[in-house]
Amino acid sequence: MTTIDIDALLDDPESRVIVCCGSGGVGKTTTAAALALRAAERGRQTVVLTIDPARRLAQALGLRELGNHPRQVQVEGFEPKGELWAMMLDMRRTFDDMVRVHAGPERAEQLLQNPFYQTISTSFSGTQEYMAMEKLGQLAATGEWDLIIVDTPPSRSALDFLDAPTRLSSALDGRMIRLLTAPAKAGGWGLRKVVNAGFSMFAKAVSTIIGGQLLTDASAFMQAFDSMFGGFRERARKTAELLRSSGTSFLVVAAPEPDALREASYFVERLSAESMPLAGLIANRTHPVLASLSGAEALAAAETLQNAPLAEAVLRLHADRVELAAREERLLARFTRAHPEVALTKVPALAGDVHDLEGLRSIGVKLAG
């Protein structure tokens, strides 16, 4: 089993984007921040894009809050060789900014005030993943940073953020939307044509379910959106190319638990199928045994103790730790047998949450082995 050479990955000037992916709740956001901190301290101009709205990360970075545009981390005593910048994705604001840049002032205002737009910009399936891609493309295009580290949205469906541009653009350009927007586009005759074409039951159901006003809003939205639609797809294509380039590396983050490792396997297989450059798996929050005493020996010793409750408790805790470590090793061995080509790095669990730069620095040291 090979291990990931994290420092070589961070130091390589050809390494431009590192994407941390995996299911939710495995420490992905903290891992991304720790990697960014270590990269900055080793001389890279680094920005970390996080999706996690928790204030804990901002506090750990010494910032009161993270916004939708990168902010430099400047804390007393923190003097990295490079620079560390951080931001948190604001899905709605990113979508609004994209509209303002690409639709022109007058049309942008029409779009931003449109109720249909206000719905899809916050709750349409795939919007968050697409906006993560959009923001990555924006950061890369500026050339201000030589390393971008991305914390992807937590998702049960592997790599939804790769599919999002296609799914979102297909939905917005799809037959269903075109049918819904036909009335205004054809001067009021579109829906009648649809009905005459044998879709009367469908049209009636649509009107009943979503109402005439939403049809009107959707129609106005599509007419305004058409002018920027080509750019929407083109930027998604460029970002997809960036993710497949030699300067990008994917790190799959998982906890040593059955569900998380199943998700990790799915990520690994999907990355391989998509020809995405996988750097390896980070097994986060492992519980290595630091003493040579076996679990059986610890339990046997605990049984013989009398009038020493503290020592007995310590021995029993050690036995539990040995059992937990063995279970984690079995799960990781099963993953390695299924994916022998994937490098693996284990990061021991910390005693508590990360609250400051020192905590992130400690995780970076553990990531680097």
N, C-alpha and C positions, 0 to 999 in steps of 0.2 A: 504494500500500500504506500503510495507516494503522498507527501504532504504538500500543501500549497505554499509556495515561497511568496508570502505576502509582501515582504519588503522589496523583492525583485519586481513584483507587479506594480507597486507604488512608485518605485524609483525609475522605471523604464520610461524614457521620454516619449516613446511611441505609444504608451498607454494613455489614452485620452478620456475614456469613459469606463466607469465600473458600475455595473448594475447589480444591486442586491435584490434578489427575488426570493419568494417563499410564501408560505401561508401566514396568516395573521398570528400574532402572539408568540413569535419565536425569537424576538430580539433583533429583528431586521433593522429597525430604525436606529437603535443604539449601535449596532454593528457598522452601519453606514457612517454614522457620526464619528465613531472611533477610528475608522479607516481614514476619514477626511482629516481628522486631527493629526494622525500619524504622518500622513502624506505632507501636510503643511509643515510640520516640524522637521521633515526630511528635505524640505526645499521646494515643494510644488506649490503653484498657485492653484488652490483647490476651492471648489464650491460644492456643498452638499445640498441636494434637493430632497426634502423630506415630504412625505404625504401624511405623516402622523400629526393630528391636531393637538396632541398632548403638550401641555406647557413644560413638562419635565425636561424635554430636550433643550428648549430655549434656555431654561434655567441652568442646565448642565454646561451650556456653552457661554454662560455669563451674560445672556441677553434677556431683556425683559419679555420680549416676544419675538416670534419670527413672522415675517410678512411675505407677500407674494413676489417681492424683489429681493435679491441677495443683499445681506448686510454683513459687513466685516466683523469678525469676532476679535474684539480688542479688550482684553482683560489685563488688569495689573499683574505683572509677573509672567504673562504669556508673550514670549518673543520668539515665534517660529522663524525658521530660515526662509520659509515661503510665506504664504498668506492663507487664512482660513475664512471663507465666506459661507453663509448658511441662509436658506430660505425654506418656507413651507408653502406648498401648493395651495392656492385659493382657486378652486375650480371655476367659480362664477367669474371672478375678476380676470382670470386668464382668458376665458371665453370672451368677456367684454373687451379686453385689450385687443384680442385678435380681430374682433369685429371693427373696432375703431381704426386699426391700422390698415385693414384690407378692404373696407367697404366705403371709405370716404365719409366726410363729416355728416352730410345730410342723410344718406342712406343708413349710416351707422346708427343715427338717432332713431330712425324708424324701427330698425331691428331691435335695439335695446329696449324700446318701449312696448314691443309686441308681446302680448300675453303668451303666445305659443313659444316664442323664443325664451321667455322667462321660465317656462316649464322645462323645456329640453335642456337649458343651460345648467340646471341644478339637479334634475332627476332622470334624464334620459339615460337608458342603459348604455354604458360604455363612455359616458361623458368624462368621468374622472380620469379613466385610463387614457382617453385621447388627450386630455389637457396636460397630463403628465408628459406625454410624447411631445406635445406642442411646446411646453416649457423647456424640455430638454433640447429641442431644436433651436429655440431662441438663445439659450445659454451657449450652445456650441457655436452659433452664428456670430456671436459678439467677439470671439477670440480673446476674451479677457482672462480666461482661466485655461491652464494647460491640463487640468484634471477635473472632471465632473463626476461626482459620485451620486447615484440615484437610488433612493429608497422607494421601491415600487408599491402601488396600492395593494393592500392585502386582499387576496381573492381566492376563492375555492377553485376557480377555473384557471388552470395554468396559463400564465402569460397573457391574460386578458388585454394587457396594455399593448401587446403586439397586434392583436386582432382589432382593437378598438377603432383605428382609423378606417379600416375597411367596413366594419359593422356600422359605424356611425354615418359614414358617407353613403353607404348603400341604403340605409334607412331613410336618410334625408333626400336621397335621389331615387328612392324606390318606387315601384308601381303603386303601392298603397298611397303614399303621399301624393303622387301625381294625380291619382283618382280623386283624393280628397280636395286637392287644390284646383281641380278642373273648372268648377263653376265660375270663379272670378276670372280665370285665365281665358275662358271662352265667352266672356260677356254674359254669363248666366246660363249658357246652353250646355255647359260641360256635364253637369249632373244629369240633365235630360238625356244626353247622348249615352251616358253610362247606363241609365235606366233602360233606354231603348235597346242597348246591347245585351240586355238580359240580366242586369245586376240590380234589379229593383229591390229585391229582398235585402241584398247587401247594403245598398244605399240607404234604405229605410232604417236598417239596424244601426248603421253608422250615425245617422242623424239623431236617432233615439238615444244612443249611448253617449256621444260626445257633443251633440248639440250644434245648431247652425252657426253660433258665434265662433266656436273653435274652428269650424271649417273656414270661416272668413279669416280668422287670425292666421291659420296655417297657410292659406292662400297668399295673404300679404307677406308672410314670412318668406315663403319660397320665392316669390317674385323679387324680393330684396336680396335674398341669399344667393340667387343664381349668379349674380355678378362676381361673387367672391368664391364660388364653389370650386373653380379650377385651382385656385391657390390653396384652398383647404386640402385638396387631394395631393397636390404637388409637394407641400410641406410634409405631409404624412409619409410620402414616398421617400423623401430625402432623409427623414429621421429613421425610417426603417433601414435604409442603406447604411446610415451611421451605425446602427445597432449590429449590423452584420459585418462591419469593417474590422480590419486587423487591430485597430486601436481600441476596440471595445472588448471588455471581459465581463462575463456574468459569474456572479457568486451566488450559489443557492444556499440559503440559510435555513436550518432546521433544528428543532430540539430532538434529543434522542428518545422520541416517543413514537409509537406505531403510526398514528394518524399523520404527524408532521413528516415522518420519513416516507410514508406513502405519497404525500404531496410532493416531497422532494424528488422521488423517483419519477413522478409525472412531469415535473419541471425539467429534469435531466433528459428525459426521452423527447420532450417537446423541443428543447433547445437543440438537441441532436438532429431532429427531423427538420428544423428550420435552418440548420447550418449556422447556428449562433455559437460564438466562441465562449465555451464554458471553462472557467478557471478551476472550479472545484466546488466541493461541499464544505460549508462551515457547520460543524455539529456544535451547537451552542448550548450552554448551561449543562455541561456534563459534570459528573461527580466522581472524579478519580479517587482511588484509595491511596493515601499518602503513607500508610504504615504497612509493614510486612506481615502483621498478624492477620491470620485468616478469620473468616466469620465464625467457623466452628470453634476455633481456639478461643476467640473472644467470648462466645457464649459459654463454653466450658469453664473459663476462668470466672465469669460472672456468677455461675452456679455455686462456686466454691467460696465466694466472698461472704463474710458475715460482718454485720455492723459497719459496712462501708458502702452506704447507698450511693454516694456520688461516684465512686469508682465503678460500681456495678452498672450505673446508668450510662457511664461513658463507654464501657465495654459493649453494652447492648446497642448503643447508638452506632458504634463502630461496626458491629455485625450487620445492622440494617444498611449502613453505607456500603459495605462489601457486597451485599445482596443487590442493592440498587445499581452499583457499578457493573456487576456481572450482567444484569439485565440489559443495561445500556450497551455494553460491549456486544452482547448477542444480537441486539437490534442493528447496531452499526455494522457488524460482520455480515449480517444478512444483506444489508444495502450494498456493501462492498462486493459481495459475491455476485449480486445482480448487475453491478456497474463497476467492474474492476478497473476501467480506464479513468475513473473519476478520482482526482486527488481529494484528500480528506484532511481537514484540520479541526482539532477538538479545542473548544474554549471552555475551561472550567467555570462553573456557576460562581457568581460573587455572593458574598454574604448578604448584601442588600442592594437596593436600587442605586443607579448611577445618578449622582446629584451635582457633579462638577467636572471640570476639565481633568482633574486628577483621576477620577473614576473612568472617564473615557480613555485617558492615556493608559491606564492599567489594562483595559480591554484590548487596546492596540498592541501592547506588549504580548499579551496572551495569544492574540491572533497571529503575531509574527513568530510564535513558538519560543 
